[in-house]
């Protein structure tokens, strides 16, 4: 017998009895027996019934592939800025201070989150495809315009502003789409998608480093734009958004601010973004001034960091299904904060490479887990995009200020010690808020799956 709309509740009830409590369209992990990850996957999607979540199948995994490419071209671009930071410091803008140059990357990372305030509600209203198409066009045009730039203000407009807004239009839709296709496999799907940014942050710096000496800055940047064009086009072709559009609503869900779990979540993610970009932006300059031998090794440190972040994002997604997303991110953030503080002792080529790999591996969960945690805290999934956009607004402030503050510390003290302490303790602040959130949700039951 093929289940249809009339017996969907029965199927969901069977999953509930296996240890998952459903809030809205998706589960929140609670203490209890391990759920059967394939139970929901056995429910075929009934024609015209948008409430049945397939939790697998060719179409669902194609959405993961498309979202993976959007992360490749959104956070992957943001994570690649370290290679541009080094080039601008040494070549195009050698007369400017590092903190001034870092405003380019910080503006990008701020806009990808700030635009979420608008992109989230627009997604909830059924504007998925217009968001993705317009964002893709802006990113490609941004790279093309950047390739022609010769002045700082031009780079701020094209690379920082235009690409930043474009990535913001891709970011939230790429994550908000997944709860419409996955329930018990949501953490795994999210981990795979967020790994796209790691590969983008690996490939784009290598492309730039290989082509810039041969073809010059202009054509190296244009090639990156053409790669974005091809990959975004494929993603647009495979996307099939699900769910009924919500009615027009405010950009802000004020009820969320009355919920302590949501507020603790926002504070935790704010701290993570406050300290996250410092190592990405300043790892190469630090290595070049602290005993690293071989300039080419330094140029590939960002690529190494992002490559290590690929398993760092997928592996936590596996453990999230075992111990819960909040616990998983708590462990990841604590490890990342400790590794960041170990940056203080890094010297030489071997130390720089080991740190890049260790930091990339430990920081992966900071990026892959927030969307899964927010889904578990959201009772009405039709408001998921809006709530994600709201948290992105606060995160954008942290992203905008984090790297420039680190640069100002470096400029004021002439030492990287303050930068390393600032970034390390900011990330450990994430751990403190996540621990508070976990205690609020599960008390002192350390074995709770949450």
N, C-alpha and C positions, 0 to 999 in steps of 0.2 A: 504493500500500500504506500502510495506516494503522499507524504505529508503536504498539506496545503494550508491555507489561511485558517481553516477550522481547527486544526490540531497543532498549530504553532505553539500555543500556550502549554500544551501537554509536553512538547519537546523541551521547551524552556524550563518547565517544572522539573523534568528529569535531570537537566543540567544543574538546576538549583539544588536538588537533592545530593548531587555529587560534590557540593562544596563551594558554589559560587552564588553570590547574591546579586541580582540584577537591579541596576539603577538605570532607568531610561532604556537606551538601546545597548548598553554595554555593561560588563561586570565590574564589580569592585572585589578585589581579592580579600578574603577574610579567612580566619583560622578555621580549619576543617580538613577533611580528606581531600587529597589531590583530585581535581576535576579531570574528567576525560576530555583531552584536548580535541578529540575528533568528534565528540557528540554533536556539536553544532554544525560541523562540516557535513554531516549526513543529511542536513535539511536542505533540499533544493529550493531555489528561489522560485516562488510561484509567480506566474505572469501577473504583473500589475500590483503585487504586494511589496511595497517598499519597506515594510517593517521586518521582513525576514532577512537576517544577516547571513550570507553564505559561509563565511569563515573559511574560505578556501576556493579552489577551482581556478581554471585558466584565467577567467576575466578578473577575478580578485587579485591574482598575482601579477597580472598586467598592470593593475593600478599601482602595485608596489614598485614595479619597474619604472613606470612613468613618474611616480613620486620620487623615486631614487634619483632620476635624472634632474628633477627640479631641485633637489638638495645639492646635487652635483654643481648646479649652476646658480645656487643662491649662497648657502653657507660654504660651499666649496670655493667660491670666489672670495668671500670674506676671509676664509682661512688662508688664502693665497697672498694676502696683502703684504706679508712679511718680505716676500721677494721684491715687491715694488718699493717697500720702505728702504731696503738696502740699496736698490738702484737709485732711488731719488736722493738718498744721503750721499752717495758716492759720485753721482753723475749729474743728473738734471738739476737738482736743487741742493747742491753741495754747500751753498751759501746760507741755507736755512737750518735751524736747529732741529734735532730729532723730534721734539714734542710738537713743533709746528707741522712737520711732515705727517706725524701720526694722526693729526686731525683728519686727514683724508680717509684713512682706514676706520677711524672711530666714527666718522660721519656715516660711512657705509654701514657699519655694524649697528649704529643707532637707528638708521632709517629702515633697515630690514625688520626691526622690531616695532618702531613707531608706526609704520604704515599698517601694521597689524591691527591697530585700533580701527581702521577703516576696512581693511580686508576681511577681518573676522565677521562682522555683521553682514558685509556684502556676500560672503560665502554662505552664511545662514539663509540669505534671501535668494539663493539659487544662482549667484553670479560667478560660479566656479570658472567656466570657460572664458568669459571676458577678462577675468583677473589673470589667468595664466597666459592668455595670448598677449595682453597688453604688457605684462611683466617681461615676457620673453623679448618682445620688440624693444623695450627700453634697455634691457641688458645688452643686446646686440648693438644698438645704436650707441650706447655708452662706451663700449670698447672701441667702436669706429671713431667716435669723436675724440676719445683719449689718445688714440694713435696719432692725432694731428696736433696735440697740445704742446705748447712750449713754455707756458706760464703757469704759475701755481694756481691762480684763480680759475684758469681753464680746466685744470685737473679736478679742482673742487666741484665744478659744475658737472663735468662729464663722468668722471670715475666715482666721485663721492656721491653726488646727488642723484644723477640719472640712473646709474647702476644700483645705487642703494635703494631707491624707490622701486625699481624693477624687481630686485630680489625680495623686497617686502611683499609684492603681489604674488610671488611664488611660494613663499615660506609657509604661511598658514594653510592655504588650500592643500598643499602637499601632505600635511599632517592631518588636517580635519577630515580628509576623504577616508582615511583608514578605518575609523570606527564604524563607518557605514558598510564595510566589507568584512571586518574581523571582530571576533569576541575573545575567545580563549587564546587565539594566535596573535592578538593585537600587539603585545610587547615584542614578539619576534618580528612582525612586519615593520613595526616602528624602528627597531634596531637596524634592520636591513636598509630601510629608507635613509636613516640618518648617516649610515656608513657612506652614502653617496657623497656627502660633503667631505669626508676624509679622502676619498679617491680624487675628488675634484681638487682638494687642497694639496694632493700629491702630484697630479698630472699637470695642472696649470703652471706651478712654479718650474717644473722640469721643462715644459714647452718654452716658457719665457727664457730660462737660462740657456737653453740650447739654441734658440733662434735669435736672441737679441745681439750676441756678438757677430753673427753672420749676416742677418738681415736688417739689423737696427731696431730701435725701440718701436717704431711705427708698425712695421710688418709683424713683429713678434706679437704685438697687442692685437692686430687685426686677425691673426690666425686664431687667437683665443676667442675672438668674437665669432669667427666662422664655426668653431667647435660648439660654442653655445647655441648658435643658430640651428645646427644639425640635430643636436641632442634635444633641444626644447621642441623642435618640430615633431620628432618621434613621440615625445611624451604627450603632446597635444593630440596626436592621432589615436593613441590607445586609451585615453581617459574616457570613462563612462561614469560621471557622477551619479550618485543615488540619493534618495531621500527627498521628501517633499519640502519645497522652499517654505520658510517661515514667513509670517506676515511682517510688514515693515515695523521696525522697532528702534529703540534708542541705541546709540553706540555703546552705552554702558548698562550693564545689568547690576543695578544698585543693590539687589538682594545679595550678591556675592560678597559685598563688603561687610555683611552682617554674619558671615560664616567664618569662624576662626580657622578651620582647615585651609580655606582658600587664602586667607590673609597670610598664614604661615608659609604656604606654598609660594606666594608672591615674594615674600621676604627672602626665602631660601634661594630662589632663582635670581633675584636681584643681586645677592652677594656673589653668586657664581659668575655672572656676567661682569661684575665689577673687577674680578681678578683674572678672568679667563684670557683676555686678549694680551695682557702684558708679556707672557712668555712667547706667544706667537709673533708679536711685533719686535721684541728685543732679543730673542735668542741668537739670531745671526750676529748683530753688532756686538753682543756680549762675548760670543765665542771668538770673534776676530780680535778682541782686545784682551783675551785671557788665555793665551797660549795655544790656540788652535793653529795647527800647521797645515797649510794647504787651503788656499782660498776657495777652491772648488768644493771642498767638503763643507765649508761654511755655507755656501750657496744652496746646498741641498739639505740643510738641517730641517727647514720647514717641511720639505717633502717627506723626510724621514719621520718627522713628528706626525704628520697627517696619515702616513702609511700605517704607523703603529696604532693610530686611532681607529682603524677599520675593525680589527678584532675587539678593540676597546669599546666599541658601540654595539657589536653583535652579541658578544659574550654576556654582558650584563642583561641583555634582553632575554637570554635563556634563563638566567638566575631569577629574573623578575617573575617568571612563571612558577618558580619554586618557593621563593621567600617573600615575594611582593615587590612592587616597584619602588615604594618609599624606602624600604630597607636596603634595596639594591643601590639606589642613588646615595643613600647615607654612607654606605661602605665606599662607593666610588669617590664621593666628594672628600671623604676623610683621607683616602689614599692619595688623591690628587693634591690636596693641601700639603700633606707631608712631603711628597715628591717636590713640590714647588719650593718649599723651604730648603730642601736638599740642594737646590740650584746654587745656593750660596757657596757650597764647597766645590763646585764644578770647575775644573781646570783642564786644559789640554784637549787634544782631539778625541781621545777615547772617552773622557768624561762628558764632553759635549754630545757625542753620539749616543751614549748610554742615557743621558738625561733626556734627549729628544725622544728616544724610543719609550722610556719609562713614563714621561709626561703625556705623550700621545696615548699610550695604553690606558693610563689611569684617568685621563680626562674624558674618555669616550662616553662614560655613563652620565656625565653632566649634560651632554647634549641629547642622548637617546632617551633618557628617562622622563624629563619634564612633561612631555605630551601624554605619556602613559599615566603618570600620576594625576594629571589634571582630568583625564578621562575617568579615572576611578573616583574623583571627587565631585564629578558633575552628574547630578541626578537627571536633568533634562538635557539630552544630547543635542537637541535643536539649538541650545544656547552655547554649545561647546566652542564654536568659532568666536562668538562674542567674548566669552570669558578668556579665551586664549589671547585675543586682541587686547583685552584690558591688561592682562599681566605683561604683555609685550610692551605696553606703553612704559611701565616702570622699568622693565629690563632695558629699554632703549636709552633711558637716562644713565643707567649703569654702564652700558656699552659706550656711550658717547664720552663719558668722563673718565672711565677706567684707564685706558692707555695714555691719554694726555696727562693725567695725574701722575702716572708712572714716569712719563717723559719729563714732567716738571721736577719730580724728585731727583731724577738722574741729572738734569741740568743744574739744579740747586746744590746738590751734594757732590757731583762729579763721581759718584760711585753707584754701582748697581745694587748695593746691599739694601737700600731703601725700597727699590723696585721689587726685589725678591720678597722682602718681608711684607710689603703692601699686598702683593698678589697672593702670597701664601695664606695670610690670615684672612683675606677676603673670602677665599675659597673655603677655609675652615669655618667661616661664618655660615656658609651653606649647610655644613654638617650640623651646626648647633640648631638651626631652625628646623632641619629635617628630623633631628632627634626629638625636638619639642612636638612636631607634627605627629610623629609616630607614637609618642606617649599619649598625646591627646586622642588619637584614634584607637589605640589598643592597650593603653595603660602600661604597666610594667611587664606585660607578658612578652618576653623576648622571643618566644617561639611562634608568636602570631605571624601569620602570613599577610603582610599589609604593605 
